[in-house]
Each structure stands twice: as C-alpha cells, then as structure tokens.
Amino acid sequence: MNRIQLVPDHAAAGEAKALLARIHGAFGATPNMFRAVANSPAALKSMWGAFGALSGGVLPAQLGEKIAVAVAERNACRYCLAAHTALGRKAGVSASDMAAAQAGESSDPKTAAALRFALQLVDARGQIGEADLLALRTAGFDDEHIVEILAHVALNLFTNYVNVAFDVPVDFPAVELRTAA
C-alpha cells in the first residue's frame, strides 16, 4: 500500500493537472514519483522546474544522470536508481558506465571528480572544504559547473527523499542496489 496517494490524472486540478500533462508529454507516461509529488502543486512545480532548469545548464545530461545514480545508490533509493539508469541509457551512457557511476566511479577523471564531490556533499551534508573544491577545479570544472553539480545533488536528494519516505512504487526497469537499504 502506498504511504501517500498517487494522484491520478482525473483527480488532478489546476496547476497540478497542467504540470502532470507536461510531464506525461515529456515521458510518454506519468511516472509515479510525480504523481506522489502532485499532492502539493507547489512541490510539483518546484521539482519539475528544477529538472527543466538543470536540463538547460552547462553539465551534460550524461553527467547529470551519473550523479543521480551515485546519489540514489548512496541514499538507497531504488526508484531514482531505476529511473536515472534508464534515463542515462537513453542519453547514451553505456550500461557499464552507469554501473560504475552507481558505485561513484568513472574511468574518465573529470567525471570521477564530479562523482566524488557529489558523494562528499551527500556524506558530509554539505560540509565540504577548500580541498574538495580544488579537486574539482583541478579536474577542469569552473564555478558554474561546481554550482550545477551541487544543484543536481540537491534535486536528487529531494527526489530520493520523496521516493524513499513515501515508498513510491517503481515504474521503471528495476536496478539492484549495491548496498543494503
């Protein structure tokens, strides 16, 4: 049983109905996570707006999806792990690269630096030091990239918490967590 209602299309009203229609158009279906968040039109607007804003940022979609699976694994979020693995594959990331990212790893030094930083943000709850930023700059990231990496982490924390707290049913092909939940 769901911990929170998944808002069906026929029950959505106003801004939530319009947003769910846009989300359905983008995915070809309405993922359960958005149906859960639709209980609050303000939260749905915030989440969907953040996805839209970051999709137009300087970080490539492939890196955003790799960050998402690393953060999902760290937070034991089966929903986000499944969703972002599928989205990463759709963005052209190989299955092996998505699996590596899930473990917080990459053979590409720049991607590896971004994943280390993302996981450091999660593990230290944002309490990072100058050395963490220097490692990113040394890898080739400027301040715009660094802020977007943090924004991706923050958005993924939001989505992870929604899906874990509300036990949202996974409606993407399942991906096994590497660590116990």
Helices and strands as residue ranges (DSSP letters): G 9-11, H 14-27, H 32-37, H 41-55, H 61-74, H 78-90, H 95-102, H 109-123, H 130-139, H 143-165
